[in-house]
Each structure stands twice: as structure tokens, then as C-alpha cells.
Amino acid sequence: MIPTKQTFGVIIATRNIFNSKLATDARIKVLDKLDKMGFNTIILPSEETPTGNIEGYADAIKCAELFRKNQDVIEGVIVVLPNFGDELGVVNSIKMSGLKVPILVQAVDDDNDKVDVKSRRDAFCGKLSVCNNFYQYGIKFTDTTYHTYSLDSKEFTADILKFAGICRVVKGLKGLRVGAIGTRPIGFQTMRFSEKILQMCDITIVPVDMSEIIAAAEKISETDPVVIEKVEAIQNYGSCSIVHKGKIAKQARFGLAVENWIHENNIVISAIQCWESIEKNYGCAACVTMSMMGEKLMPSACEVDVAGTISMYALALAAKTPSAILDWNNNFAEDRNKVVCTHCSNYPKSFFQNEIEIGTLDVLGTVLGDEDTFGAVKGKVAAGDMTYFRISTDDMKGTIKTYLGEGTMTDDPYGMDGGIAVCEIPNLQNLMKYMCKNGFEHHVAMVRGNVAEILEEAIGNYLGWEVYSHK
């Protein structure tokens, strides 16, 4: 699950030929800043070292031991160089701790009028030495917006927030357990994926037959208090275009069966066989169940798109807001930088940021009948900035490949049913060519806001997956 409060290990480095007060003052300032921003910190007590900060191998031993004892809570390490710093103290603190987490390296500006022996920092140079050591040791790290800047700068605040997002994505995808509920629809070979490649990346797929979920739903009584509560929650979630409470109760029982299985198997996210088994064998659609889980930052993708739900989760981790799965579906007249993205849909309510209707599946309803297809979440997605992202397992190469970018969802009207998002993406045609040539699926995950830089760093640098960043 997405953590409510993150914890960083903190290293304030110093070097004996420079004024240690620069580091002492920085320690106070950095810890105060992180506390006010809502982060917990793990830092060696000031009395543990001669200067209260990290300098040399002896200090590194103590720092590494502290970090090792707190490895279960430390999500990332922030290294601050108030002066040149001691590269051995920094690199050995990380190496001996055994931590495999993101690292942010920050160095403080010199002031032009304070470069006398007692005031000069030389952190501009020291940062190169620290980063060189990380490179030698094979330790991955994240750089800041500028090579150096003030601890009071808005850039430091922004870099910390970005780094926190990187840490959430890296931690969230490690050891991830994904529920695959049912089998993929026979007509969608595009949803194939490799469990083995995902497992090599520490992502485990836990399958269950749809018949087991349906059987569990059938065993839940309509009069059970949890069903009554779930029915009320569905009715409050959006305007229901069906007055038969039995149909809403059927949807509620299915949702409870899914959620119970997820809880019992320690599942974080899921992908569901949303057609046609559930409609034919149980009598409802899966969309609103998936939408409501997504609203709780537990994404669920259609058509057993396991790679899609992982993409959704990465976005949700980065943005701390619900993500959605959409089809790259239609051109928008002759505007070649606009695309109509749709689904039946299962978008979370807050992704719409608009009025939603819970009704029957529009396209599938014409084949399977309105009676058995209640549960689709429909509406027009409100305008705003967005980030899109997709992972795909490439069996030919034995790797995970991805693409990402940013665009906007527009106010353009479009007369199609379901969940509609008209999107504008710079150089869209080049993106489509890249996707076609490299065998990407027709599904894409999106989230509100701009988090492409977070994902590019987390996925490309720390997880080592192939990234195409579209511009």
C-alpha cells in the first residue's frame, strides 16, 4: 500500500579541512525542513561523531549500523554536502549498510562574498567526488535540479518531493503481489504477458479462477450487513441508472468476494476477466468494483491486463492519486495531436473529476443484454494535466520495456458512450509509430498531474527497465 508518511536516512557530510559549523548548521536546517514537509528521518545522533556529522570511515561504520537496524523503514537516503564533504564517509555509510534504496545527492552553493578560509564550502567540487565514488561502487543515485543550490531554495523542496515519489515507486513495485482474477478474453492476445520476467523483477502474479470468485459471491447473503453497506456505497458513488436494488446487491456481493480474496492472499493490485464469464455466469459487469478499488489506490485493470495494472500502480505511487486504464481508441477528426481514449469504463471517480453514471455496458450490452451487464462507470473526464505510462514484458528480449510522457485531457465534446477522455499529446503520431513498431498494447495507464520525471528515474535508473520518454 502507499505509505502515509515516509522515512529517509540522512547523511550530512563534512571534511576536516573545512569549517564543520557549516555542516552543523545544515543538519539543523535539513532536519527541520524534512519534519515540516511531513517526513520521518533516521540520522546518527550528533554526539556519536566528533563534529556531529559524517566524516571518514569510523563515522561511516556507526552510520551504516544505524541504517542497517532501520532498513525496514528507510525508503531512501538524502546526502547533503554543506562543504566538500568526505567521500569515504558517504560511500561507506551506504555500502556497509546494505541498503538498496534510492539516494539523493545535494550540495550547497557557495556565496561569492563568503569564500574565505572559514566560510568557503567547495561543495560544487565535493559532489563530483561523492558521485564518482558511487559510480565506482555501482551505487545508483539521483541528482538534483542544479549541481548546487541553497538549502532554503524552492528547488530543494521540489527535489525532495520528487525524490519521495521515486522512493514510493521503487518500494511499491518491489515484492509486489498482483491478483490475476480469471483468464484473459480469448480475443485479446494483446494482453499476454510473462510471469517469469515479472518474477525476475520481484513481482509475483497470484491467479484465481473466476468461478471461485463467483461461487464466493453467491454464498454471500443479500441481507448480510456488509452487503447492505456496500449497496449504499455503490449508490453514493455515482448516479445509478438502474432502480432494481437486486442488481446493485449482486454487484456488491461480487465486489465483496473480490475484496475478500485480495485480503486473504495479501494482494495489492489486480487485473480482472471483465468479460464475458462474469456477465454470462453471474449476471453483472465488474467495472464499478474495479473503479472503487482504484479510488482506494488499489488499481484493477480490465481484461486481465496484468502489465496494465502494474502501470496503473506505478502512476498511483508517483502521484498519490487514483490512476485509470484506457484504450488508445479513436482519432479526433484531423487533429493529429489529439486522441480519444475510452473504456466501458472502470475509471476511479476522482479520475473523472466529473459527474458519473453507473449503468450497463454499452457495447457488450448489445450482445450480452442490459440485464446482465450492470456496473459500468460512465462519464466525461474533466480537463487537466495528465501523465501516461505503460509497461510490457518483451519475451523476445527477456526484458520489461516501457514508454511514458505527459499531455492534457481536454474539454472537447465527443459523442461516444462509456468513459471518455479526449487527450492532447505533443507529437502524438511519433508516439503511435513507436508503439506500433515496438509491439505495445492498446491499453495505457493515466493519472492526473505531471509525474513523468519521477517514473523515468524510478523505472529507468533504479529498476533498470527500458524507458522511452516521449517528448
C-alpha positions, 0 to 999 in steps of 0.5 A, spaced: 500 500 500 502 507 499 505 509 505 502 515 509 508 518 511 515 516 509 522 515 512 529 517 509 536 516 512 540 522 512 547 523 511 550 530 512 557 530 510 563 534 512 571 534 511 576 536 516 579 541 512 573 545 512 569 549 517 564 543 520 559 549 523 557 549 516 555 542 516 552 543 523 548 548 521 545 544 515 543 538 519 539 543 523 536 546 517 535 539 513 532 536 519 527 541 520 525 542 513 524 534 512 519 534 519 515 540 516 514 537 509 511 531 513 517 526 513 520 521 518 528 521 518 533 516 521 540 520 522 546 518 527 545 522 533 550 528 533 554 526 539 556 519 536 561 523 531 566 528 533 563 534 529 556 531 529 556 529 522 559 524 517 566 524 516 571 518 514 570 511 515 569 510 523 563 515 522 561 511 516 561 504 520 556 507 526 552 510 520 551 504 516 549 500 523 544 505 524 541 504 517 542 497 517 537 496 524 532 501 520 532 498 513 525 496 514 523 503 514 528 507 510 525 508 503 531 512 501 537 516 503 538 524 502 546 526 502 547 533 503 554 536 502 554 543 506 562 543 504 566 538 500 564 533 504 568 526 505 567 521 500 569 515 504 564 517 509 558 517 504 560 511 500 561 507 506 555 509 510 551 506 504 555 500 502 556 497 509 549 498 510 546 494 505 541 498 503 538 498 496 534 504 496 534 510 492 539 516 494 539 523 493 545 527 492 545 535 494 550 540 495 550 547 497 552 553 493 557 557 495 556 565 496 561 569 492 562 574 498 563 568 503 569 564 500 574 565 505 578 560 509 572 559 514 566 560 510 568 557 503 564 550 502 567 547 495 561 543 495 560 544 487 567 540 487 565 535 493 559 532 489 563 530 483 567 526 488 561 523 492 558 521 485 564 518 482 565 514 488 558 511 487 559 510 480 565 506 482 561 502 487 555 501 482 551 505 487 545 508 483 543 515 485 539 521 483 541 528 482 538 534 483 535 540 479 542 544 479 549 541 481 548 546 487 543 550 490 541 553 497 538 549 502 532 554 503 531 554 495 524 552 492 528 547 488 530 543 494 523 542 496 521 540 489 527 535 489 525 532 495 518 531 493 520 528 487 525 524 490 519 521 495 515 519 489 521 515 486 522 512 493 514 510 493 515 507 486 521 503 487 518 500 494 511 499 491 513 495 485 518 491 489 515 484 492 509 486 489 503 481 489 498 482 483 491 478 483 490 475 476 482 474 477 480 469 471 483 468 464 484 473 459 478 474 453 480 469 448 480 475 443 485 479 446 492 476 445 494 483 446 494 482 453 499 476 454 504 477 458 510 473 462 510 471 469 517 469 469 520 476 467 515 479 472 518 474 477 525 476 475 523 483 477 520 481 484 513 481 482 509 475 483 502 474 479 497 470 484 491 467 479 484 465 481 479 462 477 473 466 476 468 461 478 471 461 485 470 468 485 463 467 483 461 461 487 464 466 493 459 471 491 453 467 491 454 464 498 454 471 500 447 473 503 443 479 500 441 481 507 448 480 510 450 487 513 456 488 509 452 487 503 447 492 505 453 497 506 456 496 500 449 497 496 449 504 499 456 505 497 455 503 490 449 508 490 453 514 493 458 513 488 455 515 482 448 516 479 445 509 478 441 508 472 438 502 474 432 502 480 432 494 481 436 494 488 437 486 486 442 488 481 446 493 485 446 487 491 449 482 486 454 487 484 456 488 491 456 481 493 461 480 487 465 486 489 465 483 496 468 476 494 473 480 490 475 484 496 475 478 500 480 474 496 485 480 495 485 480 503 486 473 504 492 472 499 495 479 501 494 482 494 495 489 492 493 490 485 489 486 480 487 485 473 480 482 472 476 477 466 471 483 465 468 479 460 464 475 458 464 469 464 462 474 469 456 477 465 454 470 462 455 466 469 453 471 474 449 476 471 453 483 472 459 487 469 465 488 474 467 495 472 464 499 478 468 494 483 474 495 479 473 503 479 472 503 487 478 499 488 482 504 484 479 510 488 482 506 494 489 506 490 488 499 489 488 499 481 484 493 477 485 493 470 480 490 465 481 484 461 486 481 465 491 486 463 496 484 468 502 489 465 496 494 465 495 494 472 502 494 474 502 501 470 496 503 473 500 502 480 506 505 478 502 512 476 498 511 483 505 511 487 508 517 483 502 521 484 498 519 490 492 519 486 487 514 483 490 512 476 485 509 470 486 504 464 484 506 457 484 504 450 488 508 445 481 508 441 479 513 436 482 519 432 479 526 433 477 528 426 484 531 423 487 533 429 493 529 429 495 531 436 489 529 439 486 522 441 480 519 444 481 514 449 475 510 452 473 504 456 466 501 458 469 504 463 472 502 470 475 509 471 476 511 479 471 517 480 476 522 482 479 520 475 473 523 472 473 529 476 466 529 473 459 527 474 458 519 473 453 514 471 453 507 473 449 503 468 450 497 463 455 496 458 454 499 452 457 495 447 457 488 450 450 490 452 448 489 445 450 482 445 450 480 452 443 484 454 442 490 459 440 485 464 446 482 465 451 487 464 450 492 470 456 496 473 459 500 468 462 507 470 460 512 465 462 519 464 466 525 461 473 526 464 474 533 466 480 537 463 487 537 466 494 535 466 495 528 465 501 523 465 501 516 461 505 510 462 505 503 460 509 497 461 510 490 457 514 484 458 518 483 451 519 475 451 523 476 445 528 480 449 527 477 456 526 484 458 520 489 461 520 495 456 516 501 457 514 508 454 511 514 458 510 522 457 505 527 459 499 531 455 492 534 457 485 531 457 481 536 454 474 539 454 472 537 447 465 534 446 465 527 443 459 523 442 461 516 444 458 512 450 462 509 456 468 513 459 471 518 455 477 522 455 479 526 449 487 527 450 492 532 447 499 529 446 505 533 443 507 529 437 502 524 438 503 520 431 511 519 433 508 516 439 503 511 435 509 509 430 513 507 436 508 503 439 506 500 433 513 498 431 515 496 438 509 491 439 505 495 445 498 494 447 492 498 446 491 499 453 495 505 457 495 507 464 493 515 466 493 519 472 492 526 473 498 531 474 505 531 471 509 525 474 513 523 468 520 525 471 519 521 477 517 514 473 523 515 468 528 515 474 524 510 478 523 505 472 529 507 468 535 508 473 533 504 479 529 498 476 533 498 470 527 497 465 527 500 458 524 507 458 522 511 452 520 518 454 516 521 449 517 528 448 
